[in-house]
Structure formats: structure tokens, C-alpha cells
Amino acid sequence: MDIQPSAIMPHEPSPNLVTPLAFPARYAQFGAFQADLEREELYQNGQRVKVQAKVFQGLLLLLSRAGEIVTREEVRRQLWPDTFLANLDANVNTTMNKLRQVLGDSPETPVYVETIPRRGYTFIASVEFSSVPGAPSAEFAKIALNATPQAGSSGTIWSKKSVRTFLRVASLLFAGMVLGALLAFVWFFAQSRNHRTANDAKESGSVAVCELQPNST
């Protein structure tokens, strides 16, 4: 009896299957930031920045598609593949807002993450991939600094490094002022003392002359 081969039904991929993100190298540099894609760590000017896992996953998704539009549904499938979200927009918005806070970005004047209305998001900053860690491009860092939103009307928001430099310079100036005032006080004290000594010597000399002069009587 002939055995008929059973029909093979094509397997449809699960809509919730997470697509592995592909990168050309381990490190991604953009602006003042560097992402270690293997260890899932983010650094700003060489200092590590605390990032929640979901927020970093959202960053990885945008970096893997830099310059392209990533839809909200793609964000949902990548970050919550096995979870039904009753309010997709709220979860995605919260994650992207937290990512902007980490990057110091603004939806009104974006430097890194731009919102595409009714569609999704796109990573607009230039990204450099490298196999070794290194300092971010000076050009990109300058662009990010100039585009950082201003704090009120006082100017660009200062970084922690700038604040430390300012405090160090202010401390040196203050120490110099104190030292200068101390030296001036010592100088004036010495001058006053020398002046009193000279006057005392002059008066003593005058008295001695008067005593040596004979009486006319």
C-alpha cells in the first residue's frame, strides 16, 4: 500500500515574535552619548547614565533603525512581545518620554528622538558605530550642546562637568582674594609699625638733644 506524504502546512511567524536587532559594531556613538550595545549600558561624556531596561530597549530599537520611522506597533512588539496592552499609546509615550529625559531631549526641539504624528518615532541624530569604546565626535557633541533646550532665559543648561569647573574656578578666585587681603593687611601692619618706630626714635632723639643742651641761666 502506497503511503501518501502528509501535506506540510506553512508555519506563520507569530506576530509577537521579537526580531533580533542587528548592529554593525558593539558601540554606538551619538552626540555626547555612547551606548554599549552588548552590556546594555549608556554613557554621557564618559560617565554612566542610569537607564531603565525598557527605556534602553526602546533606544536600541531606534538606533537599529536610525533615520527611519519606527511605528508605535513596532515599539510595542519589541518591548512587550507577550503582553496585551490595553492602552498602547500611554505605555509607548511614557517609555519615549523617559528616553528623552535620559538624553536631555525635547519633543518641541528634538535633537535625538523626533515624534512622527500618528505614526511613531525616528532617531534623527547621526550615529557612529565602533568596535572599541571612544569619545563621541566633537562635532556631534557641539551640535547636541547648541541644540539643548534653554533653562528659562538664562541660557543653555549647564552640565555637571561645567558646574564642577565653575565651582573650582570660583574657589580659586576666592582663595586668591583672601590671600590678597591677608597680604595687604600684613603690609599695612608692617608699615604702621615701622612708622611708629621711626616716630619713637625721632622723639627719643629730640629728648636727648634737649638734655645735652646747657642751661642759659
C-alpha positions in Angstrom: 0.0 0.0 0.0 1.3 3.3 -1.0 1.8 5.9 1.7 0.9 9.3 0.7 3.1 12.0 2.2 1.3 14.2 4.6 0.7 17.8 3.5 3.0 20.3 5.1 1.3 23.4 6.2 3.4 26.6 6.1 4.2 28.0 9.5 3.2 31.5 10.0 5.5 33.5 12.2 4.0 34.7 15.4 3.1 38.4 15.4 4.6 38.7 18.8 7.9 37.3 17.8 10.7 39.7 18.8 13.0 40.4 15.9 16.7 40.4 16.9 18.2 43.8 16.4 21.3 43.9 14.3 24.2 46.4 14.7 27.4 46.7 12.7 29.5 47.1 15.9 29.3 46.9 19.7 29.4 50.6 20.5 27.1 53.3 19.1 28.1 57.0 19.5 25.7 59.9 19.1 26.2 63.4 20.4 27.7 63.3 23.9 26.5 59.7 24.4 27.9 56.3 23.8 25.8 53.1 24.1 27.4 49.7 24.9 25.0 47.6 22.9 26.4 44.3 24.3 26.3 45.2 28.0 23.2 47.5 27.5 24.9 50.5 29.2 24.7 54.2 28.3 27.4 56.7 28.9 27.4 60.5 28.7 30.8 62.2 28.4 32.4 59.1 29.8 30.1 58.8 32.8 27.5 56.0 33.1 23.8 57.1 32.9 21.1 55.1 34.7 18.5 53.8 32.2 15.6 51.5 32.8 15.6 48.3 30.8 12.6 49.1 28.7 13.8 52.6 28.0 17.2 51.2 26.8 15.4 48.6 24.7 13.5 51.5 23.1 16.8 53.3 22.4 18.2 50.1 20.8 15.2 49.8 18.5 15.6 53.4 17.4 19.3 53.1 16.9 18.9 50.0 14.8 16.6 52.0 12.5 18.3 55.4 12.8 16.8 57.8 10.2 13.8 55.5 9.6 10.3 55.7 11.1 9.6 53.2 13.8 5.9 52.8 14.4 4.2 52.5 17.7 3.2 49.0 17.0 6.8 48.0 16.3 7.8 49.6 19.6 5.0 47.5 21.3 6.1 44.3 19.7 9.7 44.8 20.6 9.3 45.9 24.2 6.2 43.9 25.2 6.0 40.9 22.8 3.9 38.7 25.1 1.8 41.3 26.8 -1.5 42.7 25.7 -1.6 46.5 26.3 -5.0 47.9 26.9 -3.5 51.4 26.4 -0.8 51.1 23.8 -0.3 54.8 23.3 0.2 55.6 27.1 2.8 52.9 27.5 4.8 53.8 24.4 4.5 57.5 25.2 5.8 57.0 28.7 8.8 55.0 27.5 9.7 57.5 24.9 9.3 60.4 27.3 11.6 58.7 29.8 14.1 58.2 27.0 14.0 61.9 26.1 14.6 62.7 29.8 17.7 60.5 29.9 19.0 62.1 26.7 18.1 65.6 27.8 15.9 65.9 24.6 12.7 67.8 24.0 9.8 66.8 21.8 9.4 70.5 20.7 13.1 70.9 19.7 14.3 67.3 19.2 18.0 66.5 18.8 17.7 62.7 19.0 14.1 61.5 19.0 11.5 63.1 16.8 7.8 62.2 17.0 6.1 61.5 13.7 2.4 62.4 14.4 0.0 59.4 14.2 2.8 57.1 13.1 5.7 56.7 15.5 9.3 57.9 16.1 12.6 58.4 14.3 16.1 58.8 15.6 17.3 61.9 13.8 20.9 62.2 15.2 23.9 60.9 13.4 25.1 57.6 14.8 28.6 56.2 14.6 29.3 52.5 15.3 32.6 51.3 16.5 34.2 48.1 17.8 36.1 49.9 20.5 34.9 52.5 23.0 35.8 56.0 22.4 34.9 59.7 23.0 32.0 61.0 21.0 32.6 63.0 17.9 33.4 66.6 18.8 31.1 67.9 16.0 28.2 65.8 17.2 28.8 66.9 20.8 28.8 70.6 19.8 25.6 70.1 17.8 23.9 68.5 20.8 25.1 71.2 23.2 23.9 74.0 20.9 20.5 72.4 20.4 19.9 71.6 24.1 16.8 73.4 25.3 17.4 76.5 27.4 16.6 76.8 31.1 14.3 79.8 31.3 16.1 82.9 29.8 19.4 82.3 31.5 21.0 80.3 28.6 22.0 76.7 28.0 21.6 74.1 30.8 25.0 73.5 32.4 26.4 70.0 32.6 27.7 68.6 35.8 31.3 68.9 34.4 30.7 72.6 33.7 29.3 73.2 37.2 32.4 71.5 38.8 34.7 73.6 36.6 32.9 76.8 37.6 33.0 75.9 41.3 36.7 75.1 41.1 37.5 78.4 39.4 35.3 80.3 41.9 37.1 78.6 44.8 40.5 79.6 43.4 39.4 83.2 42.9 38.0 83.4 46.4 41.2 81.9 47.8 43.2 84.4 45.9 41.1 87.3 47.2 41.5 86.1 50.8 45.3 85.7 50.3 45.5 89.2 48.8 43.6 90.7 51.6 45.8 89.0 54.1 49.0 90.2 52.4 47.6 93.7 52.3 46.8 93.6 56.0 50.3 92.4 56.8 51.9 95.1 54.7 49.8 97.9 56.2 50.5 96.5 59.7 54.3 96.4 59.0 54.2 99.9 57.5 52.3 101.2 60.6 54.7 99.5 62.9 57.7 100.9 61.1 56.2 104.4 61.1 55.6 104.2 64.9 59.2 103.0 65.4 60.5 105.9 63.4 58.4 108.4 65.3 59.6 106.9 68.6 63.2 107.1 67.6 62.7 110.7 66.5 61.1 111.7 69.8 63.8 109.9 71.7 66.5 111.8 69.8 64.8 115.1 70.4 64.7 114.5 74.1 68.3 113.5 74.2 69.3 116.7 72.4 67.4 118.8 74.9 69.0 117.2 77.8 72.5 117.8 76.4 72.0 121.5 75.8 73.4 123.6 78.7 71.0 125.9 80.6 71.4 129.6 79.8 70.9 130.6 83.5 
